[in-house]
């Protein structure tokens, strides 16, 4: 920014005083150049991450979960703090039945994610699905309940909670019939 201002001031002075055909050199400090290049580099990394995330979403929506994971990994190379990349890793690993990995990725996504109740509810619901698939009904129940507390309209969480209650009832009946 200083460089631009200095350049404009120099051009104005040159135009006001008439052209003397001398070359005007404006020096900038190397620290300003480093700051500018870091900002550009950071911005480019975010853009690169977003490009790979878009491809990952595309593959995920087509049901190609392994390809989606590859693009998510590429996106993480450019931006480790992108909550949405971790979310899609969680979804894709869940579809590949890698529930423990899915839980880990979803928890990171939850930690990095925005303070948006709908998004948090979706993440908690997906955590619950993983716990349910792993046979951890109490943890699943807790996550489904958290999802509903954040968004009472979350139908997937409501259905999951009902499944767990039905399963508990069935298990209770089995125990009673054995006695």
N, C-alpha and C positions, 0 to 999 in steps of 0.2 A: 504494500500500500504506500509506504514511504517512497519507494522507487517511482511509482506512478505519479505521485504528487511532485516529486523533484523533477521528473521529466517534463511534466506540464508547466511547472514554473520556469524551467530552463527554456522551453519552447516559447513561452510568453515573452520572456526577457529578450530572447533572440529576435522575435518578430517585432517587438517594440523598438529595439535599438537598431534594427536593420541588420542584414546579414553581412558578417565580416568574413565569411568563408573559413572561419576557424572551426576546428572540431572541438566540441564540448564533451568531456568525459565525466560521467557521473558514477561515482564509486558507491557501492553498497557494502555493508559489512558482511562477512561470511556467516555470522550467526543469523542474520535475516534470511539469507539464502537457505540455510539449513532448516530454519523454521518453516519457510515456505515449502520446501521440498518434503518435509515431514508431513505437513498438512495435506499436500497433494497425494503423497504416498498412502496416508491413512484413508483418504477419501477413495482412492483407487482400490484399496484393499476391500473397503466396504462394498463398492460397486461389484468387484469380482465375486465376493461372497454372495451378493444378491443374485448375480447371474447364475451361479452354481445352484443356489437355493431354488430358483425358478425352474431349472432343469430337474432338480430332485422332486419338486412338487409335481411336475409334468409326469415323470416316471411313476411316482407313487399313485397318482390318479389313474394311470393306465394299469395298475396292478403289478408293475415291475419293481419290486421292492429292493432287490439286490442292486439294480442300477440306481435307484433312488438313494440308497446308502452310499454308493460310490460318489455321487455328486454332493451329498451332504458332507462327506469327508473332505472333498475338495473345498467346499465352502468354509469348513472349519479351519483350513490352512490359512485362509485370509482373514477370518474373524472368529475367534474362539468364543466370543461373548454374544453371539447371535442366538437368542433364545429359540427362535423359530427353527433353526437348523437342528438344535437338540430335540425339539418337539417332533420333527419329522424323522429323526433317527429313532426316537422312541416308538413312533407309529410303525415305521418300517420293520424294526426288530420285533415288535409285537406280532406283526403279520407273519414274520418268519419264525415265530414261536420261540424267540430268544427273550423270554420274559424278564430275566434278571437284568440283562443289558438294557432292555426297554425301560425298566424302572429307573435305572441309573440315569439314562438320558432324559427321561421325563422330569426327574427331580432337578436336574441341572436347568432344564427349560423353565421349570416353575420358579427356581431361584433367580434366574436372569430375566424372566418375563415381566411384562408390564403389569401395573396394578389395575388389571381389568378383570372383573369378577367372572365374566363369560369365559374368557381364556383360561383363567385359573380353574374354573369349574370343569372345563373340557380336559385339562391336564389331570386333575384329580380323578375324573371318571376313567381315564385311560390307565392311570396307576391302579385303580380298583380292578379293572379288567385283568391286568397282569396278575395281581394278587389272587383273584378268583381262579384264573387258569392254573396258578401254582398250588391251588388247594388251601390258600390262606384266607379262609372265609372272614375271620374277625378283622383282619387288616383291610380286606376288600370292603366289608361293611362300613368301616370307618371312613375310607376314601369316598365311597358312594355318598355317605352322609355329608361329608365335607363338600362334595360337588353340589349336592342339593341345597346346602346352606348358602353357597355362593350364588347359585342360580336355580331357583325352585322349578323352573321350566325345563330343566335338563332331563329329557325323556329317557336317554340312555342310562343315566344314573338311577332314575326311578325304576326302570326295568331291571337293572342289575341288582338293586336293593331287594326287589320282589323275588328275583331268582334265588338270592341268598336266603331269604326268609322261607321260601318254599323248600329249599334244600335242608334247612335246619329242621323244618317240620317233618320232612321225610325221614331224616336221620333219627328224630325223636320217635317216630312211629316204629322204625326198625328196632330201636332199642327196647321199646315196650313189648313188641311182638316176640322178642327173644326171651324175655323174662317170663 
